[in-house]
Amino acid sequence: MKVFVTGGSGYIGSVVVKRLLERGDQVVVFDNLERGHRCNLDSRAEFVEGDLRDGQLIVETLAKVKPDAVLHFAAYALVGESMGDPLKYFDNNVTGGVNLLKAMMAAGCTRLVFSSSCATYGVPDVLPIEEVMPQRPTNPYGQSKLMFEQMANWLAETKGLRPTFLRYFNAAGALPEENLGEDHDPETHLIPNVLKVALGKMDAVEVYGTDYPTPDGTCIRDYIHLEDLASAHILALEMEALGAYNLGTGQGVSVKEVVETCRRVTGCPIPVKVCPRRAGDPPALYASGRKARAVMGWNPTHSDIETIVRDAWAFHQAHPDGLEA
């Protein structure tokens, strides 16, 4: 297949690009490199530097490439940032998404796999989250992902678009042998920040609230390894698995459990600084991957917290100051 990948220099997109190339696909990466890394670009893929907010450029590029499918990763993805600047998120994630969909329709490409988010559900009534549950986002980031899903669904109904929405929470882990791992600026994710303490880059890891109604009092979240996320995108493409699929473990891991795992893997004490709860943090969020397993045969084999932390630690030890730009 000829596959067009937006955001192919990013944390997740770069891994999927490699797996597509390994199976023999022709890949074109479209990325503005704002939040990705040039060093993540695979030399076997064609690279077009551009921004989805440039509507004319994306139309011209897709008309030239004529892809069989589009995998869409390019987005801003920080919840806190989205609360501080909602229009920034709607401009990039929604306006850019409109431009991409217009370009796909103009180029006659109807196959789409979208890197969505369980943030579209908001705070669920029950756990684990299933695909049939109401989508009630509690932040502009989640809203922007939902709006793109809704636009794509209307095009599916009226113009023959064939979309797959993969919804997941916390992408985690690394592929240390391939020099692919987590390096964001700013870094807001728990695991890399805990490992920064082990590396001596931070004095202590901040834990926001220890009095939640969970077994150990700290928040519970879903962590899915990069390799397992990549496999889901490949399966969705191979099997023409249309509609929405949650990618989750079905149980989640607490903040304390993450810290303890990092202490065990690194052999470092990793001091903790207990801070007040952050406004809007639900006690627990985790999703069921049952539908993805049943329909796509998705079988996450790397998403136990020990494997995630071990791979992340190997990557961060090799890149203590992060990736090059």
N, C-alpha and C positions, 0 to 999 in steps of 0.2 A: 504494500500500500504506500501511497504518498501521503504523509501525515504532517499537518501544519500544527506546530506547538507554540502557543503564546506563553510567555513566562518560562521559557526553557533554560534560563540560566539560574533559576531560583532553586530553593531547597528541595522541593518535591519534583518540579518540572525537569530538572537536570537528570534526576535518576530515571524518570520515565523515558526521556530522550535516549539514554544509553540502552535501556531495555528494548526500545523500539528498533534501534540500530542493530542490536545483537540478533534480533529475529529477522533481519533483512529488509526492514522498511526503509523507504527514502524519507528523510526527515528535514523539514525546514523550520527553523526556530525564529520566532518573531519576539523581540524583547527590547525594552529601552534601557536595560541594565541599571535602572534606578535603584532597585532593591535586590537584584541578583548579583552574580559575580562572573566577570568575563572568563575567569579561569575554570568555571563550571561548564563552559561551552565545549561540546564534543566536536573535534575537528572534522569528524565524518559527516556532520550535519551542515547543511547550508544555513548561514546566519544572516538575517535581515534585522538591522538595528532600527527600531521604530516604536512609536507610541500608539496605542489603540485610540487615543483621543484625536489622532490625526486621521480623520475619516477618509480623506482622499488617498492617503498612503496605503491604508489597509485594503481599500477597494482595489487599488492598482496592484498590490502585492498578491492578493488572492486570485485576481484575474490572470496573473502571470503564472502562479504556482499551480492552479487548478487541482487542489488536494482532494483526495478521497475522503478524508476525515479531518476534523479539527479537534485538538485537545486544548482546552482553555484553562490555564493556570494563572494568568496575569491578573493580579489584584492587590490592592492594599488589604492588610489582614490583621491590623491591631485594634482590638476592641476599644481600649482606652483612647487611642488616637481618634477613632471614629466618633467617640462621644465629644471630644474636644473640637473636632472640625468635621461635622457631618457632610457638608457640601463637597469637601475634598474626596470623600468616599463615594458619594453619588456621581461626582464628575468622572472619577477614574473607573470605578467598578460598574456603574450603570451606563453612563454615556459611552465609555469605551466598549461596553458590551453591546450596546445598540449598534455602534459602528461595525463591530465584528459580525453581528448577525446580518446586517445589511450587506456586508461584503460577501458573506457566505451565500446569501440568496442570489446576489448578482453573479457569483461564480458558479452557481448550480451545485454547491456542496451542501448536502443535507445531513451529514453524519457529524454529531457533536458529542464529545464527552467533556463534562464540566466538573471542575474541581470545586464543589460546593462546600457546605458546612452544616454541622448539626446546630450551629448558632441560629439557623433559620427557625428552629423550634422554640427558642427562648427557654423559659423555665417549664419543664414538663410536669404534667400532673402525676405521672407514674414513671418508674424506671424498670428496665432499660427502655430507651426511646425506640419506638417502632416507626416505620415510614408512614403509617396511617394517622399518626398523631397530628393535632393542629400545629400549624406553623405561626408562632407569635413572637417574632424577634424582639429583643429587649435593647438592642443597640443598632446604630446605623450600619455597622459592618454586616451583621446578620440580615438586616433589612435589604442591603444592597445585593447580597447573594440570593435572597428570596425573589427580589425584583427581576433578576436575570433569569431565574428559573421560570417565573411567570411569563416573561416575554418569550422564552423559548417554547413553553407549552402552547402559547397562542399560535406561534409559527408552526408547531407540530400539527395543530388542529386545522390551520388554514393554508399552509404552504408546503407541507410535506417534510418538515424538519424531523429528524430522528435523534432526539436528545437522550443522553444518560446523565443523571445527576448523582455524583458520589459525595455523600455527606459524612464528614468525619470531624472529630474535635482536634486532638493534640497529635500532630505529626511529630515523631520523635526518633531518636537513634541516629545512626550514621552508617556509612559504608566506608570504613577507614582505609581498606585496601585500595579503594578507588578515589580517595581524597574528597569524598562528598559528605558533608555534614552541615550542622547548624551554625550559621554565623549571621546574625541580624544586628542592625544598628538602628534603634536601641534593641537590646536583647530583653524580651519580656517573658520568655518561656522558663519554666521552673528548672528543668533538668540542666540545661547549659549554665544557668546561674548558680545552681548548687555546685556544679563542677568547677566553676570559676573560683569558688572558695577553696576547693581542693588544690587548685593550681596556684593559689596565693594571689589571685587577681582581685579578690574581695575578702573582707574580714569575716563576714557572716552572711548566711542566707536569711532573708526576711520571710517569715511565715505569717500570713495575714489571717489571724483568728485560729484559736485552738479550742473554741467552745461551741463548735457546730454539732448538730444532732447526728453525728456519724460515730462509728465505733471508737475512733481515737481522737475525735474532736476537730480534726482538720478536714479540709475539703477533699472530695474524691473526684477524680477526673479520668477520662479515657485516653490512653496513650497507644498509638499505633505506629509500628516501625516503618520507616521509609520503604524498606523492601516490600513489605506487605501492602502498602499503599500503591506502590508501583505495579505490583502484580494485579491489583484490582482494576487499575486503568487499562492494562493490557487485556485482561479478561473481558472487560466491558466492550472493548473494541472488537475483539475476536468473536464474541458470542452475540453481538448485536443486542446486548442486554439493555433494553430501553426502559425509561422511567427512573425512579429514585431508589437509591440503595444506601443504607447506613453502613459505615465501616467502623465497627466497634467490637470491643471484647465482651461486652455484656455484663461487666462487673466493675471495672475501674480500679484505680489505685489512689490511696490517700497521700497527702503532702508528706506526712511523717513517714510513710512507707517508702516514698521516693528518696527522702533524705537518708533513711537507714540503709537503703540499697546502695546509694552513692558512697556512704561511709564504708560499707562492706567491700565494694568493688575497688575503691581507691585506697583503702587503708588509712584514710585521713579522718580526723575527728569531726570536721565540718561544723563549726559553731552555728547556732541558730539564734536569730533575734526575733522574738515574738512581737508582732505588731497588731494593731486593731484590725478588725475585719474591714475589707474593702466594700464599699457600697455596691450592692447588686450582685455579689458573689453567691450563687446558689450553693447549698451544702454539697450536693452531688449531681454530677452530669456524666452519664455514660450511655452508650447506644448499643443496640443489638445488631449484630451482623448476620442474623439468621437468614434474611432474604437473600443477601449476597452469597451466602454459602449455598443456599438451595438452588438459586437460579444460575449463578455464574460459576459455582464450584470454587468460590474463593476460600482459601484455607490459610489464614494467617499463622505463620510458623515462627515469626521472629518477635512477636509483640508481648512476650512476657517481660516484666520490668527489669529482670536481671540481664537479659540479652540487650535490651534497649540501652541500659546504662553502660554495660560493658563496651558496646560498640561506640557509644557517644564518648566515653572516657578515652578510648584509643584514638579517636579522631581529635579530641581537644588536646591530648598530650602531644600529638604530632603538629598541631596548629595552635599553640597556646595564645598567639596574638591574632588569631582568626585567619581567614582566607585573604589572599590578595584581592584587590578591587576587581 
